[in-house]
């Protein structure tokens, strides 16, 4: 569960750096939704966990999650680099998630004009066609890597520096 939360955090951090999608970490909320109790998380930390007397349950959970997530983030960074064959292709893969991930805001598709139904139907057809096509994300890697912007540079450097937690 910790690794799942770290992967989600890594993705959200990459989107913040690359696409200005600012977020606040919600790890304690995610832990609650995943039924991770403070006691069990603290057990995973082991004897290094120090309970603060005045802390509430959410603060204790957050302080127990931090070291586990930091360790998992470092491990996941190494695994992702190995799986994707390096920083460049990992960056391209993360960059492509917005183009091919179906992340469009459904509210943006709503339109009050008479053409709204036609526009919405064509957008749905475009998405279905795109989701049925195998996308070779390596095919456009060169164009993504060589069209340098400030956001791309920030996201790429973040990968090189170990995919640290943005917040």
N, C-alpha and C positions, 0 to 999 in steps of 0.2 A: 504494500500500500504506500509505503514511503517513496519507493521508486516511481510509482504512478503519479504521485503528487509532484515529485521532482520533474518528471517529464512534462507534466502540464505547466509547471512553473517555467521550465526552460522554453517551452513554446511561447508562453505569454511574454517572457522577457525578450525573445527574439522578435516578436511582433511589435513590442514597444520600441526597440531600437531601430528596426527596419521600416516600420510603417506608422510610427507615432501612435500606436494603440496603447495609451497609458492605462495601467492597471495597478491596483493595490493587491498585494499578496493576500490570499484568503485561506491560508494553510490550516488554521484552526477550524474554520468552517468546513473545509474539505475533509479534515480528519473526523469531524463530527458526522458528516454525511457518510463517511466510510466506516462508521462505528468504531473508530480508534479511541480507546479510553486513555486518559492521561496516565493512569496507573500502568497500563500495558506499554505505552510509549516510553515512559520513564524506566520500566524494566529493560527495554531494549537498549537504552543509554547505559544502564549498569550503574556501578558504584560512583561514576563521575557525576551523576545527576545530583544536584544540590537543590533541595526544596527551600524556596524562600517562604518564610513564615507568613508574611503579609500578602502573598500572591493569591489571586483567585484561580479557579480551575483553568480558565482560558489562558492566563499568563503562565501557569505551570506547564500546560500543554505546549504552548509556544516555545518555552525554554527547553523542553524535552525534545521537541521536533527539530530545532535548529541544528544541533550537532549531527543528528541522523541524516538530515537532508543535505547538509554540507558534504558529508562523506559520500552519500549516494550521488550527489551532483558531480563530484570529481570522478567517480567510477563510471557514471553514464557518459560523461564527456569523452573519456578514453574509449569506451565501447562504440559510441557514435562515430568518432574519428576512424576507428578501425573498420567499422562496417561500411562507411561511405568512402573510404579510401583517402581521407585527408580533409583538411579544413575547407578547401575550395568546393568540393562536391557536397559536403555537409551544408555549407552556406547556400549553394544553389538549391538544394532540396528544401531548406527552410524558406528560402525566397519564393519558391514556386508554390508554397502552400496557399498563398493568397490568390494566385491566379487560377489554381486548379482545385482548390479545396471547397468550393461552393460556399465561401464565407460571405456572400453578399447579404446585406441586410434586407430581410423580407419587406420591411416598411418602405424601403426605397423603391420597391416594385409597384407599390400602390400609387394609383393615379386617378384623379377625379374626372379626367376628360373622357370623351366618348370612345377614344382609341385605347383606353386602359385595358379592356379585356383582350383586345388583339395583341397589344404590347406584352401583356402579362403571359398570354399563351405562347407567344414566340420566345419569351425569356425562359419559360418552363421547358419548351422543346430544345432550346439551345443548351440548357443545363443537362437535360437527359442525354442528348447527343454527346456532350462533353464527358459525362460520367460513364458512358459506354465505350469510350475510346481509350485504349491504352496509351498513356502519355509517356514518351521517352524524355524524362526530365534532364537527361544528360545532353540531349540534342541541342538545347539552347543554352548550355552552360557557358560557352565562350561569350555569347552576347551579354549574358547577365554579368559575368565577371569583368568584362572589359568596358562596360558602360558604368563607370564609377560615379557614385553620388556620395554625399556626406552620410546619408542613412546606411547605404550599403557598406561603406567603410567602417562605420561604428559597429554594425552587426558582425562584420567579418573580424574586426579586432576583438570583439567580445568572444567570438569562438576561439581565436588564437590564445586569448588570455584565460581560457578554461571555463567559459560560460558561467561566470560568476553571477550571483543573484543580483539583479538590478536594484531591488529595494531592500 
